[in-house]
């Protein structure tokens, strides 16, 4: 049994197997890496929709930037991150992944990539979010409840009034961002280099 499911109600048979697969972190990460390769390898270099590749590249770069930004505030299992991107959403790393995946689907340009991505996100991400919330609540019981009650899981909660009067810039807390956490502690260069390498390969096909 995965350590991620030992606190959940017991299941048996096929239901147990499916749940274990959905909560298996290595499977989620491994399949995600494989999907990046597949979507890019079979990408249509000449999309029928104007500016499709530019929209896709914008989403991918935004997703990678979101991951870099979020990982610069994370000290895994040692502190509850509530500033920077974590002031707007509880799981910005997953939000970044979703943007990257949508961008890769647009790069690919075929219907099957969107269907595959949708199934992948449905199968793996709700359990991943549930586990992360449960773990953080257990590690930081004094602060998690209040933070989670006002912070959405994936979609940023933006205060329009705060945006207009400039408060959003203080909430972004860019001064607290740590290059060491983002580039070293959380191994972000591996993801960035891997995705960007595939993008360079695709651009050279055009």
C-alpha positions as CSV (number, residue, x, y, z in Angstrom):
1,X,0.0,0.0,0.0
2,X,1.2,3.5,-0.9
3,X,2.0,5.8,2.1
4,X,-0.3,8.3,0.4
5,X,-3.3,6.0,1.0
6,X,-2.7,4.5,4.4
7,X,-5.0,7.0,6.1
8,X,-7.8,6.4,3.7
9,X,-10.6,3.8,4.1
10,X,-9.6,0.3,3.2
11,X,-10.5,-1.0,-0.3
12,X,-9.9,-4.4,-1.9
13,X,-9.7,-5.9,-5.4
14,X,-9.8,-3.7,-8.5
15,X,-11.0,-0.6,-6.6
16,X,-7.9,-0.9,-4.4
17,X,-5.6,-1.3,-7.4
18,X,-7.1,1.7,-9.2
19,X,-6.8,3.9,-6.1
20,X,-3.2,2.9,-5.6
21,X,-2.4,3.8,-9.2
22,X,-4.1,7.2,-8.9
23,X,-2.1,8.1,-5.8
24,X,1.2,6.8,-7.1
25,X,3.5,9.8,-7.5
26,X,6.2,8.2,-9.6
27,X,3.6,7.0,-12.1
28,X,2.1,10.4,-12.4
29,X,5.4,12.1,-12.9
30,X,6.7,9.4,-15.2
31,X,3.6,9.4,-17.4
32,X,3.7,13.2,-17.5
33,X,7.3,13.2,-18.8
34,X,6.3,10.6,-21.4
35,X,3.4,12.7,-22.6
36,X,5.6,15.7,-23.1
37,X,7.8,13.6,-25.4
38,X,4.8,12.0,-27.3
39,X,2.9,15.3,-27.8
40,X,6.0,17.0,-29.0
41,X,7.3,14.2,-31.2
42,X,4.0,13.9,-33.1
43,X,3.4,17.7,-33.2
44,X,2.0,19.2,-36.4
45,X,4.7,21.7,-37.5
46,X,2.1,23.5,-39.7
47,X,-1.1,24.1,-37.7
48,X,-4.2,25.1,-39.5
49,X,-5.2,27.6,-36.8
50,X,-3.4,31.0,-37.2
51,X,-1.0,31.8,-34.3
52,X,-1.7,28.4,-32.7
53,X,2.0,27.8,-32.0
54,X,2.4,31.3,-30.5
55,X,-0.5,30.8,-28.2
56,X,0.8,27.3,-27.2
57,X,4.3,28.7,-26.6
58,X,2.9,31.5,-24.4
59,X,1.0,29.0,-22.3
60,X,4.0,26.7,-21.9
61,X,6.3,29.6,-20.9
62,X,3.7,30.9,-18.5
63,X,3.4,27.4,-17.0
64,X,7.2,27.0,-16.6
65,X,7.4,30.5,-15.1
66,X,4.7,29.7,-12.7
67,X,6.5,26.6,-11.6
68,X,9.8,28.5,-11.2
69,X,8.1,31.2,-9.2
70,X,6.2,28.7,-7.0
71,X,9.2,26.5,-6.3
72,X,11.1,29.5,-5.1
73,X,8.8,29.6,-2.1
74,X,8.7,25.9,-1.2
75,X,10.7,24.2,1.5
76,X,9.0,20.8,1.3
77,X,7.5,19.4,4.5
78,X,9.4,22.0,6.6
79,X,7.2,25.1,6.3
80,X,3.8,26.1,5.0
81,X,4.1,28.4,2.1
82,X,1.4,31.1,2.2
83,X,3.1,33.9,0.3
84,X,3.9,34.6,-3.3
85,X,1.8,32.4,-5.5
86,X,0.6,30.5,-2.5
87,X,-1.3,33.7,-1.5
88,X,-3.5,33.1,-4.5
89,X,-3.7,29.3,-4.9
90,X,-2.7,26.3,-2.8
91,X,-1.1,24.3,-5.6
92,X,0.6,26.6,-8.1
93,X,3.0,23.9,-9.2
94,X,0.1,21.8,-10.5
95,X,-1.4,24.9,-12.1
96,X,1.9,25.4,-13.9
97,X,1.8,21.8,-15.0
98,X,-1.7,22.1,-16.4
99,X,-0.8,25.2,-18.4
100,X,2.2,23.4,-19.8
101,X,0.1,20.4,-20.7
102,X,-2.6,22.5,-22.5
103,X,0.2,24.3,-24.4
104,X,1.7,21.0,-25.5
105,X,-1.7,19.9,-26.7
106,X,-2.0,23.0,-28.8
107,X,1.6,22.4,-30.1
108,X,0.6,18.8,-31.0
109,X,-2.6,20.0,-32.7
110,X,-4.4,16.7,-32.8
111,X,-7.7,15.8,-31.0
112,X,-6.2,12.7,-29.3
113,X,-3.6,14.7,-27.4
114,X,-6.4,16.8,-25.8
115,X,-8.3,13.6,-24.9
116,X,-5.2,12.0,-23.5
117,X,-4.4,15.0,-21.4
118,X,-7.9,15.3,-20.0
119,X,-7.9,11.6,-18.9
120,X,-4.4,12.1,-17.4
121,X,-5.5,15.1,-15.4
122,X,-8.7,13.5,-14.3
123,X,-7.0,10.3,-13.2
124,X,-4.0,11.8,-11.3
125,X,-4.6,15.3,-10.2
126,X,-7.6,15.1,-7.8
127,X,-5.9,12.4,-5.7
128,X,-2.6,14.4,-5.8
129,X,-4.4,17.6,-4.6
130,X,-6.3,15.6,-1.9
131,X,-3.1,14.0,-0.6
132,X,-1.1,17.3,-0.5
133,X,-4.0,19.0,1.3
134,X,-4.2,16.2,3.8
135,X,-0.5,16.1,4.4
136,X,-0.1,19.8,4.9
137,X,-3.1,19.9,7.2
138,X,-1.4,17.2,9.3
139,X,2.0,18.9,9.3
140,X,0.7,22.4,10.0
141,X,-2.6,22.1,11.8
142,X,-2.4,25.5,13.4
143,X,-2.2,27.5,10.1
144,X,-3.5,25.2,7.3
145,X,-7.2,25.5,8.0
146,X,-7.3,29.3,7.9
147,X,-5.1,29.5,4.8
148,X,-7.0,26.8,2.9
149,X,-10.4,28.4,3.7
150,X,-9.4,31.6,1.8
151,X,-7.1,30.1,-0.9
152,X,-8.4,28.1,-3.9
153,X,-6.7,25.0,-5.0
154,X,-5.7,25.8,-8.6
155,X,-7.4,28.9,-10.0
156,X,-5.9,32.1,-8.6
157,X,-8.2,34.2,-6.5
158,X,-7.5,37.8,-7.6
159,X,-8.8,40.8,-5.7
160,X,-9.8,43.3,-8.5
161,X,-9.8,46.2,-6.0
162,X,-6.4,45.2,-4.7
163,X,-5.1,44.9,-8.2
164,X,-6.2,48.4,-9.1
165,X,-4.7,50.0,-6.1
166,X,-1.5,48.1,-6.4
167,X,-1.8,45.8,-3.4
168,X,-1.3,42.8,-5.7
169,X,2.4,43.6,-6.1
170,X,3.0,43.3,-2.3
171,X,1.1,40.0,-2.3
172,X,3.3,38.6,-5.0
173,X,6.2,39.0,-2.5
174,X,8.9,38.8,-5.2
175,X,11.6,39.8,-2.7
176,X,11.1,36.6,-0.8
177,X,11.5,34.4,-3.9
178,X,14.6,32.1,-3.5
179,X,16.7,31.2,-6.4
180,X,18.3,28.4,-4.4
181,X,14.9,26.9,-3.6
182,X,13.7,27.1,-7.2
183,X,16.8,26.0,-9.0
184,X,18.5,23.7,-6.5
185,X,16.2,22.4,-3.7
186,X,13.3,21.7,-6.0
187,X,15.1,20.6,-9.1
188,X,13.3,22.9,-11.5
189,X,16.1,23.1,-14.1
190,X,15.4,19.5,-15.0
191,X,11.8,20.2,-16.0
192,X,12.6,23.5,-17.7
193,X,15.5,22.2,-19.8
194,X,13.5,19.1,-20.7
195,X,10.5,21.0,-22.0
196,X,12.5,23.8,-23.7
197,X,14.6,21.2,-25.5
198,X,11.5,19.7,-27.0
199,X,10.3,23.1,-28.0
200,X,13.6,23.9,-29.8
201,X,13.3,20.6,-31.7
202,X,9.8,21.5,-32.8
203,X,10.7,25.0,-33.9
204,X,13.6,23.6,-36.0
205,X,11.1,21.5,-37.9
206,X,9.2,24.5,-39.2
